[in-house]
Amino acid sequence: MNQRPRAGPIRWPRHGPNSGRGTNVRYRVFAGVALASCLAASVSAHADLLPGTYQLTSTVTIQGMSQPQTQTHDECIKGADAKDPAGHMLRQMSANGQCTVGHHSIDGGHLVADFTCSMQGHQTSGHLDVMFTDKTIDGSIAMEVAAAGQQAQHVTTVIKAMRKGDCS
């Protein structure tokens, strides 16, 4: 993949159960979106996807927040990204040394992986389950995210991607 996903603006709730913990809420949304983008990129590299522009939508739901946060962006996926799919996935997940992939399996159009991450005082563990075809990616990431001294929160990210056409 030659283009990195660009995150759009996220509107944060001004009132509600997380209004006093804005930094942690922002981290959880950022972690969910960043991990979803990274994993979707990994899946796209594994899948026998047709090269082209894909519209990727990530919807992050955080325990205790009333509204999910959704981000959509286009990404050009070129054929060369499919050369070493499993290796590419593992490199994407552990590129910065902050995440480790545990059990994982890739069977046809189905990817399953367990992972743990440690970033900026937050500990994350989760499970990824993604199905893909030649033109689509559909999956979910379920994570438990905990800041030092705080109870873990459940974060779910739903990933959907569909081929729009050739890269421009």
N, C-alpha and C positions, 0 to 999 in steps of 0.2 A: 504494500500500500504506500502510495507516495504522498498522500494528504493526511494530515492529522485532523481529527474531528475538532470543530470549534464549538465551544459551549455558548449558548445564547444567554440572555439575561434570565435570572431566576428571581421571581417575586417571592419574598419571604413574608410569612404571616406576621402581622403586627400585634395580634392578640392571640391568646390561646395557651395551651399547656406548655409550649416550648418557647414562648416569647422571651423568657428570661435566660434562655440558653441558646441564643442565636448562633454563637460560634460552633457549638456542638451540632446544631441542626444543619448549619451550612456545611460542616465537615461531612455529616452523614449523607447529605444530598450529593455533595461533591464526590465522596467516595463511591456512592452508588452509580453516579453517572460516569465517572472516570473508569471504574471497573467494568461497567457495561460496555463502554466504548472500546476499552482494551480487549475485552473478551469477544465482543462482536467482531472486532478486527481479526482476532485470532481464529474465530470460527470461519470468517469469510476466507481466510487464508487456507483453511483446511478443506472447506467444502469445494465440490466441483461446481462452483458458481460460474455462470457466464460472466466474462469480464464486462465491466460497465460501471455506470453510476448507480449507486444504491441509496435510497432514502432510509436512514436509520432513525428510529424513534425509541427513546428510552424513557420509561415512566417509573419514577421512584416513589414508593410509598413507605413512609416512616411511621412506626408505631407512635401514636399520640398526636400525629398531625392530621388535621381535618382534610387537607387536599393533597393529592399526589402532585409531584413536580414532573413535567414532561418537557423533554428537549428533543428536537428533530434537526438533523443535518444531513447533507448529501456527502457521499464519499465515493471516490473513484477507486475501484478495485481492479487491478490489472492481473493478467494471467500468471505473471512470474511469482506472485505471492502464494501460489498453490504448490510450489516445488517441494517444500519440506513442511507440510502442515502441522504435524505433531510437534516437531522441533520449534516451529514458529510460535505455536501456542505457548509452549513452555518458556520460551525466551521472552515473549510479551508479558507474561504473568510475573516473571522474576527479573525483569530487565533492571529495575532499580534496587534490587536486593531487599525490598521491603515485603514481598509476597512470596509464598512457597506453595506450589501445587502438590497436593498429596495424591490420593487415589484419583485416577482419571481413565476414561475409556472413550475411544472413538470407534463407533461401529456404523459404517455406512453413513447415513445422514443424521446420526445421533451422537452428540457429545455430552459427556457427563464428567464433572470434575469437582473435587473438594479443594479448598484453599484456605490459607491463613495469611494475614497481613499485619504488619506493625508499622504504623505511620504516625508521627507527631503525637505520641502518647496515647494513641487509640489502637486497640486490638480488634481485629476483624477476623471472623471465621465464617465460611459460607460454602454453599453448594450451587453449582451451575448445571442447568439442564437445557440443552438447545437442540432443536430439530432444524434441518435445513434441506432445501431442494436446490435445483439449479438457478432459481430466481428469487428465493425467499430465505429469510432467517427468522425463526420464532423461538423464543426461549425465556427463561427466567433465572434470576440469581436471588437466592435467599441468604441473607447475612445477619449475623449478630455483631453489632458494633458497640464497643465499650470504651469509654474514656477512663483514665485513671481515677479511681475513687467513685465512679458512678456505675449504676446498674446498666447492663447491656440493653440496647434497643434493637428490635427486629426491623430490618430494612429489606424490602423486596423491590427488585428492579425487573421490569418486563421489557424485553427487547423484541422489536419487530423491524425487519428490513425487507425492502422490495426493490427489485431492479427497475430503474426508470428508463434506461437506454444506454447508449454508448457514452463513454467519457468524453468531455468536451475539451 
